[in-house]
Amino acid sequence: MRVVSWNMGLARESRGKSDLHEQAWHYLLGLAPDLALLQETLPPSWARTAGTLVHGPFKQWGSVVFSPRYPLERVPILEGSNLGAFGSYLAFASASLPDGSEAFVVSVHARSGDATAIQRGNLSVQETKRPSARTTKSNDAIFAGLLSLVGDRFIVGGDWNTARKQGSPAKDKVGKEFFQRAAKQRWHDCVWDGRHRELQTWFGTGAVKQDDHMFCDQGLGACVGEPWVAEDAATKLGLSLHAPLVMDFTVESIAMTSLRGGPS
């Protein structure tokens, strides 16, 4: 099972360049994803013939869950959840995986900056911010809102706008606290866990190199292969300042499992 997370750059690089963004979609299909968690995208009309798309309403760009192969169903946000305040920066779906399980799948675009009071909702600053941070960031509010929704089977990925390495000891400490908190909640970090290194997905300015991250439950985490980044999407083709983060999971299908122990 291949899962791709990619900020496709429509807010900046591809603005006014529909042909470039369409090229990005062709590039995405060339990666052969089973699931794609996309941000800053406006799917071309033909993309709906290539698979299923789940997203909220938007006219310029937004976040999308896309699958050329798996059944997807839209998941409504519970009334009262603070996540509703993020609009189409988030996309929620239920995906039927090959092993017969249903996974809660989220495409996340956490803008860089502080969360507003509306985005925190009923959550306080103290229960959402990182210990060393001054206040709650957008990504903190999204993380806190997702905790009660993800369940036992989930894949959550996208442009989180944070990293373990942010250019100074103080910033690094705040960055690491985001991931330490995720680990305490038993969110498997698909790149870091078992490797303890970041991969470069951001090719713009600044000290941060990986601000695109993918998390999953521990069961799926045990199935994660070696992650990789399709760098040429950013470096050679200039489709976005972000490059696709590609994750391969070894998930055996029901069809394969049912053949075990059968008649010879």
N, C-alpha and C positions, 0 to 999 in steps of 0.2 A: 504494500500500500504506500503510494508516494503522496506526500503532503507538501505543498509549496506555500510559503508565506512571502508576499511581495507588495510593497508600496510602489505602485506603478507610476507615480510622479505626475499625475494630471494637474495637481495644484501649482506646479512650477514648470518642470521641464517640457511637458507635453501641452501646456496651455496654448490653445489656438493652433495646435498641430495635430489634427485628427488622424492624419496618415501615420504619424509617429506612434500615437497611442494604439492605433490598429495594428501596427507592426509589433508592439509590445504584446498584444493579445495572441498574435501568431507565434511569437516567441514562447509565450506561456504554454500554448498547446504543444509546442515542440519539446517541452520538458516532460510531457506525458503525465500530468498530475492526475491522481484519483480524487484528491480534494485540493482546492486552492483557497487560501485565505488572503483576500486582496483588499488593498486600501488605495485611496485616491484613484479610483477607476470609474469610467463610464462605459459599460460594456457595449460594444458595437451591436447592431441589431442581429447580425449573423451569429453572435455568440450564443444566442438562445437555441440555435439549431445544433450547437456543439455540446450542449450539456444543460444542467439545471442551475439557475442562479437564484440565490436568496439574498434579499437586501431590503432596506427601508426605502422610502421615497426620497429621491434626489434628482436634481436637474443638471448639475455641473459635475459632481463626482461624489463618491461615498465609498463605504466598505461593502464587500460582497463575499459571500461563501459560494463557491462554484464547484461543480463536479460533473465531469463528462461521463461518469460511470455509475456512481452510487445514487440511490434515491435520497432526496433531501426534502425535509419538511420545515416550513417556517416555525420558529418557536416564539410565541408572544412574550413580551416582558411582563412580569407580574405587576399588578397595580401597586403603587407605592414604592417600587424599586427606584433607586436613584439613577439607574442606568438609562431610564427613559429620557433624562435630560441631555444625554449625549447624542440623541437622534441617530442619524445615519453614519456617524463615526463608528458605530458598532453594527454588526450583522450576526444574527443568531439562527442556527439551524440544528435540526436533528438529522444525523446521517446514519444510514444503515450500512454497517461495515461487513466485510466478507465473512467474518466469523459468526454472523447472526446477531451481533450486539448492536445496540443503538447508542451513538455517541453524541453528546452535546458539543457542538462545534461553534466557535466564535471567532470572527475576524475583528481585530482590535486596532483602532487608530487613536492613540492617546496623544493629543496635541501637547507640545512642550509648554508648560506653564502651570500656574496654580489653578486648582479646581474652584469653581464658584460655589456659593452656598447652595444654589439649586442643584448643582451636580453632586454635592455631598448628600443632599436630601436629609433624611433623619439621622445620618451618621455624623458624629462629632469630629472635630479636627483631631482631638487626641486619640481617637480610636482608628483613624485612617492614616495619619501622617507617619513618616518614618522617624525613629527616635532622634536622629541628628538633624532632621529637617525643620525649617521654620514653620511650615504649614503643609496642608495636603496638596499634593500635585494631582493633575488630571489622571495620571496613571494609577496613583494610589486610590482615588475614588472609584475607578473602574475595577481595580483588583478587589477592593472591599465589597463592591456590589456583586461581583461574580461568585464570591465564596459560598453564598447560599444557593446558587443556581447550578453549579457545574455537575454535582452528583458524582457517581462512582466511575463514569466513563466519559472522558472529555478530551478535546483538543482545543486549546486556546492559543492563538498566535496572531502576530501582526507587528505593527510599528508602535512599540511601547515608549519610545523616546526616553530611554534610560539605559545605563550600562554599568558594569562593574568598574570600568576604567573611564574616568571622566576628566582626567588631566591634572588633578591636584589631590593631595592626601585627603583634604576635607570633602571634596566632591566624590572621590572614590569611596569614602566611608558611607556617604549617603546613598550612592549607587548600589553598593554591596548590600545595604540594608533592605532594599527592595527584594533582592533575590533570596536573602536569608529568611525573610518573612514568608516568601513563597515556599521555600523548602520546609519550614515549620508546618505549613498546611499540607505537606506531602504532594505538592505540585512538582512533577518531574520536569526539570529543565532539559529539553531535548539536545541542546548543544553542550552545555556545561557539565552536566552530571556524567561522571565516568571519564571525562576528558580534562576538565579544569582549565579550559582555555576558551577564549572568545574567537569567533570568526568575523571577518570584516564584511558587513552588509551595507554600510553607509560609506559613500565615496564623495561626500561633500566636505565642507570645511568643519573644523572643530576637532577636539580631542577624541570624541566618541567614535568608535569604529563599528560596534555592533549595537544598534538600537532596535533591531528586529529580533524577536524572540518567540519561541514556541514552547508551550507547556502542555503536559498531558497527565493523566492519572498514572499511578505506579504500574498498573498492569500493562498498559500500552508502553510505558517507559521501558519495561523489560524487553520490548520488541524492537526498540530503536536501533537502527544501523548507524553507519558513519555519516554524519551530516556534511553537506557541502554547499557552496555558494556559487551560483552561475554568474561569475564576475563580469563576463563580457557584455552582459545586458547593460551594465553601468559604464564600464571602462571603454569598450570598443564601440558599442552601438549607441550609447547615450540615451537609452530609453527612459531611464530614471536615474536619480542619484543613489537610489537603493538598488541592490542586486537581490534576485530571488534567493531565499533560503530554502534548501531542498532537504527533506527528511524522508528516509525510507524506513518503513515499519515491516517487520516480518509477521504478517497476520494471515494465518492459514484459513482458507475458505471452508465453509460447511461442506461443500461438495467433496473436497479432498479428505476431510475428516470422516465423512460417512463411508468412505471406501475402506477404511482400516478394519481389519478383522473380518472382512467379507470372505466369501468362498473363493478358493484359488482357481 
